[in-house]
Amino acid sequence: MFAILAASASYIAVPAAMKISVPKANPGLFLPMALAVSFPINITLGMPFYFMIVQLTTN
């Protein structure tokens, strides 16, 4: 669960990082893109990968 929460930190970090690095960036574009890119990757690849790591480290 901690790995999933840590991987989800991008949803929180992207708005702050974009506002600082590119002040004129359109939040209507970069907020959905942060979710559109990282969320599906986290679900399809991340969760099985994290589960595999947990299985390998606990056995």
PDB file with one MODEL, atoms N, CA, C and O in Angstrom:
MODEL        1
ATOM      1  N   MET A   1       0.824  -1.180   0.000  1.00  0.00           N
ATOM      2  CA  MET A   1       0.000   0.000   0.000  1.00  0.00           C
ATOM      3  C   MET A   1       0.873   1.250   0.000  1.00  0.00           C
ATOM      4  O   MET A   1       0.546   2.238  -0.657  1.00  0.00           O
ATOM      5  N   PHE A   2       1.980   1.208   0.734  1.00  0.00           N
ATOM      6  CA  PHE A   2       2.854   2.371   0.767  1.00  0.00           C
ATOM      7  C   PHE A   2       3.425   2.675  -0.614  1.00  0.00           C
ATOM      8  O   PHE A   2       3.545   3.840  -0.992  1.00  0.00           O
ATOM      9  N   ALA A   3       3.777   1.636  -1.369  1.00  0.00           N
ATOM     10  CA  ALA A   3       4.320   1.838  -2.710  1.00  0.00           C
ATOM     11  C   ALA A   3       3.287   2.491  -3.616  1.00  0.00           C
ATOM     12  O   ALA A   3       3.630   3.357  -4.420  1.00  0.00           O
ATOM     13  N   ILE A   4       2.044   2.093  -3.498  1.00  0.00           N
ATOM     14  CA  ILE A   4       0.993   2.692  -4.318  1.00  0.00           C
ATOM     15  C   ILE A   4       0.800   4.151  -3.935  1.00  0.00           C
ATOM     16  O   ILE A   4       0.640   5.006  -4.806  1.00  0.00           O
ATOM     17  N   LEU A   5       0.815   4.441  -2.646  1.00  0.00           N
ATOM     18  CA  LEU A   5       0.684   5.831  -2.211  1.00  0.00           C
ATOM     19  C   LEU A   5       1.870   6.669  -2.671  1.00  0.00           C
ATOM     20  O   LEU A   5       1.694   7.812  -3.091  1.00  0.00           O
ATOM     21  N   ALA A   6       3.063   6.117  -2.595  1.00  0.00           N
ATOM     22  CA  ALA A   6       4.246   6.848  -3.032  1.00  0.00           C
ATOM     23  C   ALA A   6       4.210   7.102  -4.535  1.00  0.00           C
ATOM     24  O   ALA A   6       4.591   8.179  -4.993  1.00  0.00           O
ATOM     25  N   ALA A   7       3.759   6.126  -5.295  1.00  0.00           N
ATOM     26  CA  ALA A   7       3.669   6.306  -6.737  1.00  0.00           C
ATOM     27  C   ALA A   7       2.589   7.308  -7.110  1.00  0.00           C
ATOM     28  O   ALA A   7       2.673   7.948  -8.158  1.00  0.00           O
ATOM     29  N   SER A   8       1.598   7.446  -6.281  1.00  0.00           N
ATOM     30  CA  SER A   8       0.516   8.386  -6.543  1.00  0.00           C
ATOM     31  C   SER A   8       0.883   9.812  -6.167  1.00  0.00           C
ATOM     32  O   SER A   8       0.085  10.724  -6.384  1.00  0.00           O
ATOM     33  N   ALA A   9       2.041  10.023  -5.621  1.00  0.00           N
ATOM     34  CA  ALA A   9       2.452  11.366  -5.221  1.00  0.00           C
ATOM     35  C   ALA A   9       2.544  12.310  -6.408  1.00  0.00           C
ATOM     36  O   ALA A   9       2.492  13.527  -6.228  1.00  0.00           O
ATOM     37  N   SER A  10       2.677  11.784  -7.605  1.00  0.00           N
ATOM     38  CA  SER A  10       2.760  12.655  -8.783  1.00  0.00           C
ATOM     39  C   SER A  10       1.493  13.465  -8.969  1.00  0.00           C
ATOM     40  O   SER A  10       1.538  14.573  -9.506  1.00  0.00           O
ATOM     41  N   TYR A  11       0.358  12.927  -8.532  1.00  0.00           N
ATOM     42  CA  TYR A  11      -0.894  13.672  -8.663  1.00  0.00           C
ATOM     43  C   TYR A  11      -0.856  14.935  -7.814  1.00  0.00           C
ATOM     44  O   TYR A  11      -1.487  15.937  -8.152  1.00  0.00           O
ATOM     45  N   ILE A  12      -0.122  14.885  -6.721  1.00  0.00           N
ATOM     46  CA  ILE A  12      -0.015  16.024  -5.822  1.00  0.00           C
ATOM     47  C   ILE A  12       1.137  16.932  -6.249  1.00  0.00           C
ATOM     48  O   ILE A  12       1.024  18.156  -6.172  1.00  0.00           O
ATOM     49  N   ALA A  13       2.230  16.347  -6.692  1.00  0.00           N
ATOM     50  CA  ALA A  13       3.436  17.110  -6.998  1.00  0.00           C
ATOM     51  C   ALA A  13       3.364  17.874  -8.314  1.00  0.00           C
ATOM     52  O   ALA A  13       3.952  18.950  -8.426  1.00  0.00           O
ATOM     53  N   VAL A  14       2.671  17.354  -9.297  1.00  0.00           N
ATOM     54  CA  VAL A  14       2.656  17.985 -10.622  1.00  0.00           C
ATOM     55  C   VAL A  14       2.114  19.405 -10.595  1.00  0.00           C
ATOM     56  O   VAL A  14       2.756  20.290 -11.161  1.00  0.00           O
ATOM     57  N   PRO A  15       0.973  19.679  -9.973  1.00  0.00           N
ATOM     58  CA  PRO A  15       0.484  21.064  -9.999  1.00  0.00           C
ATOM     59  C   PRO A  15       1.466  22.064  -9.397  1.00  0.00           C
ATOM     60  O   PRO A  15       1.669  23.141  -9.957  1.00  0.00           O
ATOM     61  N   ALA A  16       2.073  21.726  -8.272  1.00  0.00           N
ATOM     62  CA  ALA A  16       3.020  22.640  -7.643  1.00  0.00           C
ATOM     63  C   ALA A  16       4.269  22.815  -8.499  1.00  0.00           C
ATOM     64  O   ALA A  16       4.755  23.935  -8.660  1.00  0.00           O
ATOM     65  N   ALA A  17       4.788  21.736  -9.043  1.00  0.00           N
ATOM     66  CA  ALA A  17       5.995  21.820  -9.865  1.00  0.00           C
ATOM     67  C   ALA A  17       5.746  22.601 -11.150  1.00  0.00           C
ATOM     68  O   ALA A  17       6.590  23.394 -11.568  1.00  0.00           O
ATOM     69  N   MET A  18       4.612  22.385 -11.767  1.00  0.00           N
ATOM     70  CA  MET A  18       4.307  23.105 -12.996  1.00  0.00           C
ATOM     71  C   MET A  18       4.080  24.590 -12.732  1.00  0.00           C
ATOM     72  O   MET A  18       4.497  25.431 -13.528  1.00  0.00           O
ATOM     73  N   LYS A  19       3.430  24.915 -11.634  1.00  0.00           N
ATOM     74  CA  LYS A  19       3.173  26.318 -11.316  1.00  0.00           C
ATOM     75  C   LYS A  19       4.479  27.067 -11.075  1.00  0.00           C
ATOM     76  O   LYS A  19       4.602  28.237 -11.434  1.00  0.00           O
ATOM     77  N   ILE A  20       5.456  26.391 -10.465  1.00  0.00           N
ATOM     78  CA  ILE A  20       6.746  27.018 -10.188  1.00  0.00           C
ATOM     79  C   ILE A  20       7.602  27.088 -11.446  1.00  0.00           C
ATOM     80  O   ILE A  20       8.178  28.134 -11.745  1.00  0.00           O
ATOM     81  N   SER A  21       7.691  25.982 -12.188  1.00  0.00           N
ATOM     82  CA  SER A  21       8.608  25.932 -13.327  1.00  0.00           C
ATOM     83  C   SER A  21       8.066  26.632 -14.570  1.00  0.00           C
ATOM     84  O   SER A  21       8.833  27.236 -15.320  1.00  0.00           O
ATOM     85  N   VAL A  22       6.776  26.559 -14.794  1.00  0.00           N
ATOM     86  CA  VAL A  22       6.171  27.185 -15.979  1.00  0.00           C
ATOM     87  C   VAL A  22       4.929  27.955 -15.504  1.00  0.00           C
ATOM     88  O   VAL A  22       3.816  27.432 -15.555  1.00  0.00           O
ATOM     89  N   PRO A  23       5.126  29.199 -15.043  1.00  0.00           N
ATOM     90  CA  PRO A  23       4.004  29.939 -14.461  1.00  0.00           C
ATOM     91  C   PRO A  23       2.845  30.191 -15.431  1.00  0.00           C
ATOM     92  O   PRO A  23       1.704  30.350 -14.997  1.00  0.00           O
ATOM     93  N   LYS A  24       3.121  30.230 -16.724  1.00  0.00           N
ATOM     94  CA  LYS A  24       2.067  30.499 -17.703  1.00  0.00           C
ATOM     95  C   LYS A  24       1.380  29.234 -18.201  1.00  0.00           C
ATOM     96  O   LYS A  24       0.526  29.292 -19.086  1.00  0.00           O
ATOM     97  N   ALA A  25       1.750  28.101 -17.638  1.00  0.00           N
ATOM     98  CA  ALA A  25       1.154  26.828 -18.064  1.00  0.00           C
ATOM     99  C   ALA A  25      -0.334  26.799 -17.714  1.00  0.00           C
ATOM    100  O   ALA A  25      -0.755  27.334 -16.689  1.00  0.00           O
ATOM    101  N   ASN A  26      -1.104  26.177 -18.568  1.00  0.00           N
ATOM    102  CA  ASN A  26      -2.542  26.087 -18.392  1.00  0.00           C
ATOM    103  C   ASN A  26      -2.869  24.907 -17.468  1.00  0.00           C
ATOM    104  O   ASN A  26      -2.637  23.756 -17.839  1.00  0.00           O
ATOM    105  N   PRO A  27      -3.409  25.182 -16.257  1.00  0.00           N
ATOM    106  CA  PRO A  27      -3.714  24.071 -15.347  1.00  0.00           C
ATOM    107  C   PRO A  27      -4.805  23.148 -15.888  1.00  0.00           C
ATOM    108  O   PRO A  27      -4.900  21.990 -15.482  1.00  0.00           O
ATOM    109  N   GLY A  28      -5.622  23.658 -16.798  1.00  0.00           N
ATOM    110  CA  GLY A  28      -6.644  22.807 -17.410  1.00  0.00           C
ATOM    111  C   GLY A  28      -6.040  21.750 -18.313  1.00  0.00           C
ATOM    112  O   GLY A  28      -6.717  20.793 -18.689  1.00  0.00           O
ATOM    113  N   LEU A  29      -4.771  21.914 -18.665  1.00  0.00           N
ATOM    114  CA  LEU A  29      -4.092  20.938 -19.514  1.00  0.00           C
ATOM    115  C   LEU A  29      -3.189  20.008 -18.706  1.00  0.00           C
ATOM    116  O   LEU A  29      -3.244  18.791 -18.879  1.00  0.00           O
ATOM    117  N   PHE A  30      -2.354  20.574 -17.820  1.00  0.00           N
ATOM    118  CA  PHE A  30      -1.385  19.709 -17.137  1.00  0.00           C
ATOM    119  C   PHE A  30      -1.991  18.887 -16.007  1.00  0.00           C
ATOM    120  O   PHE A  30      -1.462  17.822 -15.688  1.00  0.00           O
ATOM    121  N   LEU A  31      -3.067  19.333 -15.398  1.00  0.00           N
ATOM    122  CA  LEU A  31      -3.692  18.508 -14.357  1.00  0.00           C
ATOM    123  C   LEU A  31      -4.306  17.231 -14.921  1.00  0.00           C
ATOM    124  O   LEU A  31      -4.030  16.148 -14.405  1.00  0.00           O
ATOM    125  N   PRO A  32      -5.135  17.324 -15.970  1.00  0.00           N
ATOM    126  CA  PRO A  32      -5.659  16.069 -16.543  1.00  0.00           C
ATOM    127  C   PRO A  32      -4.565  15.190 -17.151  1.00  0.00           C
ATOM    128  O   PRO A  32      -4.667  13.964 -17.118  1.00  0.00           O
ATOM    129  N   MET A  33      -3.520  15.811 -17.705  1.00  0.00           N
ATOM    130  CA  MET A  33      -2.446  15.009 -18.292  1.00  0.00           C
ATOM    131  C   MET A  33      -1.682  14.229 -17.226  1.00  0.00           C
ATOM    132  O   MET A  33      -1.251  13.103 -17.474  1.00  0.00           O
ATOM    133  N   ALA A  34      -1.513  14.819 -16.043  1.00  0.00           N
ATOM    134  CA  ALA A  34      -0.844  14.088 -14.962  1.00  0.00           C
ATOM    135  C   ALA A  34      -1.633  12.837 -14.606  1.00  0.00           C
ATOM    136  O   ALA A  34      -1.056  11.778 -14.358  1.00  0.00           O
ATOM    137  N   LEU A  35      -2.940  12.964 -14.584  1.00  0.00           N
ATOM    138  CA  LEU A  35      -3.779  11.800 -14.280  1.00  0.00           C
ATOM    139  C   LEU A  35      -3.863  10.849 -15.466  1.00  0.00           C
ATOM    140  O   LEU A  35      -3.831   9.632 -15.287  1.00  0.00           O
ATOM    141  N   ALA A  36      -3.970  11.394 -16.676  1.00  0.00           N
ATOM    142  CA  ALA A  36      -4.144  10.559 -17.860  1.00  0.00           C
ATOM    143  C   ALA A  36      -2.916   9.700 -18.150  1.00  0.00           C
ATOM    144  O   ALA A  36      -3.040   8.619 -18.725  1.00  0.00           O
ATOM    145  N   VAL A  37      -1.744  10.166 -17.761  1.00  0.00           N
ATOM    146  CA  VAL A  37      -0.528   9.410 -18.029  1.00  0.00           C
ATOM    147  C   VAL A  37      -0.176   8.495 -16.859  1.00  0.00           C
ATOM    148  O   VAL A  37       0.042   7.298 -17.049  1.00  0.00           O
ATOM    149  N   SER A  38      -0.121   9.051 -15.660  1.00  0.00           N
ATOM    150  CA  SER A  38       0.399   8.258 -14.541  1.00  0.00           C
ATOM    151  C   SER A  38      -0.609   7.288 -13.936  1.00  0.00           C
ATOM    152  O   SER A  38      -0.215   6.216 -13.475  1.00  0.00           O
ATOM    153  N   PHE A  39      -1.884   7.625 -13.922  1.00  0.00           N
ATOM    154  CA  PHE A  39      -2.867   6.732 -13.299  1.00  0.00           C
ATOM    155  C   PHE A  39      -2.985   5.400 -14.038  1.00  0.00           C
ATOM    156  O   PHE A  39      -2.914   4.358 -13.387  1.00  0.00           O
ATOM    157  N   PRO A  40      -3.162   5.375 -15.364  1.00  0.00           N
ATOM    158  CA  PRO A  40      -3.251   4.070 -16.040  1.00  0.00           C
ATOM    159  C   PRO A  40      -1.967   3.240 -15.921  1.00  0.00           C
ATOM    160  O   PRO A  40      -2.019   2.015 -15.811  1.00  0.00           O
ATOM    161  N   ILE A  41      -0.825   3.916 -15.944  1.00  0.00           N
ATOM    162  CA  ILE A  41       0.441   3.188 -15.796  1.00  0.00           C
ATOM    163  C   ILE A  41       0.529   2.584 -14.397  1.00  0.00           C
ATOM    164  O   ILE A  41       0.967   1.446 -14.227  1.00  0.00           O
ATOM    165  N   ASN A  42       0.111   3.353 -13.406  1.00  0.00           N
ATOM    166  CA  ASN A  42       0.117   2.854 -12.031  1.00  0.00           C
ATOM    167  C   ASN A  42      -0.792   1.652 -11.868  1.00  0.00           C
ATOM    168  O   ASN A  42      -0.433   0.701 -11.173  1.00  0.00           O
ATOM    169  N   ILE A  43      -1.942   1.670 -12.481  1.00  0.00           N
ATOM    170  CA  ILE A  43      -2.898   0.575 -12.333  1.00  0.00           C
ATOM    171  C   ILE A  43      -2.442  -0.660 -13.111  1.00  0.00           C
ATOM    172  O   ILE A  43      -2.449  -1.767 -12.574  1.00  0.00           O
ATOM    173  N   THR A  44      -2.043  -0.474 -14.381  1.00  0.00           N
ATOM    174  CA  THR A  44      -1.736  -1.631 -15.222  1.00  0.00           C
ATOM    175  C   THR A  44      -0.352  -2.218 -14.959  1.00  0.00           C
ATOM    176  O   THR A  44      -0.186  -3.437 -14.978  1.00  0.00           O
ATOM    177  N   LEU A  45       0.629  -1.376 -14.717  1.00  0.00           N
ATOM    178  CA  LEU A  45       1.994  -1.873 -14.521  1.00  0.00           C
ATOM    179  C   LEU A  45       2.462  -1.764 -13.076  1.00  0.00           C
ATOM    180  O   LEU A  45       3.132  -2.660 -12.563  1.00  0.00           O
ATOM    181  N   GLY A  46       2.113  -0.678 -12.432  1.00  0.00           N
ATOM    182  CA  GLY A  46       2.624  -0.411 -11.096  1.00  0.00           C
ATOM    183  C   GLY A  46       2.139  -1.383 -10.051  1.00  0.00           C
ATOM    184  O   GLY A  46       2.946  -1.965  -9.327  1.00  0.00           O
ATOM    185  N   MET A  47       0.837  -1.572  -9.955  1.00  0.00           N
ATOM    186  CA  MET A  47       0.306  -2.441  -8.899  1.00  0.00           C
ATOM    187  C   MET A  47       0.811  -3.874  -9.004  1.00  0.00           C
ATOM    188  O   MET A  47       1.208  -4.442  -7.986  1.00  0.00           O
ATOM    189  N   PRO A  48       0.816  -4.489 -10.189  1.00  0.00           N
ATOM    190  CA  PRO A  48       1.403  -5.843 -10.266  1.00  0.00           C
ATOM    191  C   PRO A  48       2.891  -5.868  -9.917  1.00  0.00           C
ATOM    192  O   PRO A  48       3.378  -6.816  -9.301  1.00  0.00           O
ATOM    193  N   PHE A  49       3.606  -4.814 -10.319  1.00  0.00           N
ATOM    194  CA  PHE A  49       5.033  -4.732 -10.005  1.00  0.00           C
ATOM    195  C   PHE A  49       5.252  -4.605  -8.504  1.00  0.00           C
ATOM    196  O   PHE A  49       6.109  -5.288  -7.945  1.00  0.00           O
ATOM    197  N   TYR A  50       4.488  -3.739  -7.848  1.00  0.00           N
ATOM    198  CA  TYR A  50       4.613  -3.579  -6.404  1.00  0.00           C
ATOM    199  C   TYR A  50       4.248  -4.880  -5.688  1.00  0.00           C
ATOM    200  O   TYR A  50       4.898  -5.265  -4.716  1.00  0.00           O
ATOM    201  N   PHE A  51       3.222  -5.540  -6.168  1.00  0.00           N
ATOM    202  CA  PHE A  51       2.800  -6.807  -5.570  1.00  0.00           C
ATOM    203  C   PHE A  51       3.900  -7.857  -5.708  1.00  0.00           C
ATOM    204  O   PHE A  51       4.160  -8.618  -4.776  1.00  0.00           O
ATOM    205  N   MET A  52       4.546  -7.893  -6.877  1.00  0.00           N
ATOM    206  CA  MET A  52       5.633  -8.830  -7.100  1.00  0.00           C
ATOM    207  C   MET A  52       6.799  -8.550  -6.147  1.00  0.00           C
ATOM    208  O   MET A  52       7.397  -9.477  -5.601  1.00  0.00           O
ATOM    209  N   ILE A  53       7.112  -7.285  -5.955  1.00  0.00           N
ATOM    210  CA  ILE A  53       8.197  -6.929  -5.045  1.00  0.00           C
ATOM    211  C   ILE A  53       7.861  -7.363  -3.619  1.00  0.00           C
ATOM    212  O   ILE A  53       8.713  -7.895  -2.907  1.00  0.00           O
ATOM    213  N   VAL A  54       6.617  -7.133  -3.210  1.00  0.00           N
ATOM    214  CA  VAL A  54       6.204  -7.546  -1.867  1.00  0.00           C
ATOM    215  C   VAL A  54       6.303  -9.056  -1.729  1.00  0.00           C
ATOM    216  O   VAL A  54       6.767  -9.551  -0.702  1.00  0.00           O
ATOM    217  N   GLN A  55       5.875  -9.796  -2.744  1.00  0.00           N
ATOM    218  CA  GLN A  55       5.942 -11.251  -2.691  1.00  0.00           C
ATOM    219  C   GLN A  55       7.392 -11.732  -2.593  1.00  0.00           C
ATOM    220  O   GLN A  55       7.685 -12.670  -1.851  1.00  0.00           O
ATOM    221  N   LEU A  56       8.290 -11.100  -3.331  1.00  0.00           N
ATOM    222  CA  LEU A  56       9.695 -11.513  -3.322  1.00  0.00           C
ATOM    223  C   LEU A  56      10.392 -11.171  -2.003  1.00  0.00           C
ATOM    224  O   LEU A  56      11.265 -11.910  -1.547  1.00  0.00           O
ATOM    225  N   THR A  57      10.006 -10.063  -1.403  1.00  0.00           N
ATOM    226  CA  THR A  57      10.692  -9.654  -0.174  1.00  0.00           C
ATOM    227  C   THR A  57      10.133 -10.311   1.072  1.00  0.00           C
ATOM    228  O   THR A  57      10.817 -10.355   2.094  1.00  0.00           O
ATOM    229  N   THR A  58       8.910 -10.825   1.021  1.00  0.00           N
ATOM    230  CA  THR A  58       8.338 -11.438   2.222  1.00  0.00           C
ATOM    231  C   THR A  58       8.583 -12.936   2.279  1.00  0.00           C
ATOM    232  O   THR A  58       8.432 -13.531   3.346  1.00  0.00           O
ATOM    233  N   ASN A  59       8.948 -13.556   1.192  1.00  0.00           N
ATOM    234  CA  ASN A  59       9.164 -15.021   1.197  1.00  0.00           C
ATOM    235  C   ASN A  59      10.603 -15.364   1.386  1.00  0.00           C
ATOM    236  O   ASN A  59      10.957 -16.543   1.414  1.00  0.00           O
TER     237      ASN A  59
ENDMDL
END
